[in-house]
């Protein structure tokens, strides 16, 4: 088990002039914790199929999708909290950041989504598959919280010391794309490109919050595009 969590000084705060909340957290977790989370993820599939077989749930229901994402968020938190008895939210990068990064997140996320929607014909998808508040909640709130906590909050800080920032962002983006199970090269490219953008903003802002806002903005614009 690793040592207790502590903030790691950045180029800005070595001289004592950094803003509060912008410290770079040093991860106390390891790859084994991600392995445990992957086991939880793998076990979730058979569990849902069993519940569906006995008609307890409908796997495609938006409410179930929200419940699954919320379960995984709690699962990731519980793994870190129970194994290390350390704070979880702040070390994962959920800290305040400068307003300029929040603006960049909202604008760049929307622009990326617009490019993807225009280039792939996402806007031609049927609107009846997008009904329900649950779809909006999972796409713009729960999904970004889970995925950014996992990839940019948990995995990226582990990879960075060994591979450097650029390679860590790229590897994290590729795994992020794999996580979504893309069906063709265009989907691979879009998920990888957006994953790189989220990773870059995570490092630039020293905050998972900004990356999650970009992710949420991207998803929201795509949802709006699919509705028209």
Protein Blocks (a to p, Z undefined) as FASTA:
>chain_A
ZZdddddddfklmnopacehiaccddfbdfklmmmmmmmmmmmmmmmmmmmmnomacfkl
mklmmmmmmmmmmmmmmmmmmmnopafklmnopacddfklmmmmmmmmmmmmmmmmmmno
mmmpcfklmgcjklmmmmmmmmmmmmmmmmmmmmmmmmmmmnojklmmmmmmmmmmmmno
pabfklmmmmmmmmmmmmmmmmmnopaklmmmmmmmmmmmmmmmmmZZ
